[in-house]
Amino acid sequence: MRSALVNGRILAGDRIVNGQTVLLAGGRIEAITTPDDPRCSGADSFDLQDQILLPGFIDVQVNGGGGVLFNDDPSTESIRAIGAAHRRFGTTGFLPTLISDDLDTIGQAIAAVQSSLDARLPGALGIHIEGPFLNWARRGVHDPKHLRRLDNGVISLLCSLRGGRTVLTLAPEMTTTDMIAQLSASGILISAGHSDASYAQTAEAIAHGVRGFTHLFNAMAPLAPREPGIVGAALFDPNTWCGIIVDGHHVDPVMLKLALRCKRHDRFMLVTDAMPGVGSSAPTFVLQGRTIHVVDGVPRDENGTLAGTGLDMATAVRNAVSLLGLDLAEAARMASEYPAAFLGLERELGRIAPGYRADLVLVDDELQVLRTWIEGATAS
């Protein structure tokens, strides 16, 4: 059955347009057309009431939501609950993210994602395995007992997801360039993070297949006058993608504004690094045996170390406008079109255009989420 979304303001390409109707059919966007198109006459009409229709948000780093932490219960049920919590805030595609854990848990998480993909669970796009191949000195809240070098013994496990996308965060200095090349050739999307790598090490890793950087600036050696380091390499390279957390706590907005001056905006993507508190009012949660306190929406461990975020994607888009000075169209593209490109899904997701999957989010002028669609199916 064809649906017509009418009377809205629509993000088409890089600008918001008026007076257009979005036709949906078979879970896809059939056309962006005028209201007098004959195809509209027989369609189910949905009045957008002059609100703003954006591509659905895509979040490549989601540890939890709705009171659920993926590490605690790497199951299809957890993925469903996390996806439902984040959908309330406009996320229509996401990667459930497993922080550093043992190999058995990684295997369980991959199996859960495989089951979710096989069942066509709304929103599930693959998995993000963040660690355990990280630098101990830049571990953040990752449990040091799980950290290890990446060797040939785990390659088959990491490459075991069929369909969907697998993102692997590693520290380049915790493996070899040959292994990075092997993983990249196998379809793994490698993101560098939690790292003390030098500029030279990082540049070599990029040349061998590193595609992006996990939460730029956070858990990375900082820029220094005689050693640009991993941050310098991330900003100097024009082709890699940088995930950024725009919550006003993880990175000073001035640093993010500087980053945006260094390379094309389409190489930055908003991420939440969200923990269970998103979509939940619980003041604490347990992370691998440690109690994490959520104060003013910010999760920290007993030492005051940031433990992910309480950020949702709608708030990230609002913050990109208010804290970074971006216009709405560009902020929304950082939450949709650009992460889709990082995932290699730019021909299917992240835009309101004919042939694209009908993953959409309707927001008001304050960028509060009113309704979402995943493959044309709506949820208020």
Buried (B, 14 or more C-beta within 10 A) or exposed (E): EBBBBBBBBBBBEEEBEEEBBBBBBEEBBBBBBEEEBEBBEEBEEBEBEEBBBBBBBBBBBBBBBBBBBBBBBBBBEBBBBBBBBBBBBBBBBBBBBBBBBEBEBBBBBBBBBBBBBEEEBBBBBBBBBBBBBBBEEBBBBBBEEBBBBBEEEBBEBBBEBEEBBBBBBBBBBBBBBEBBBBBBEEEBBBBBBBBBBBBEBBBBBBEBBBBBBBBBBBBBBEBEEEEBBBBBBBBBBEEBBBBBBBBBBBBEBEBBEEBBEBBEBBBBBBBBBBBBBBBBEEEEBEBBEBEBBBEEBBBBBEEEEBBBBBBBBBBBBBBBBBBBEBEBBBBBBBBBBBBBBBBEBBEBBBBBBEEBBBBBBBBEEEBBBBBBBBBBEBEE
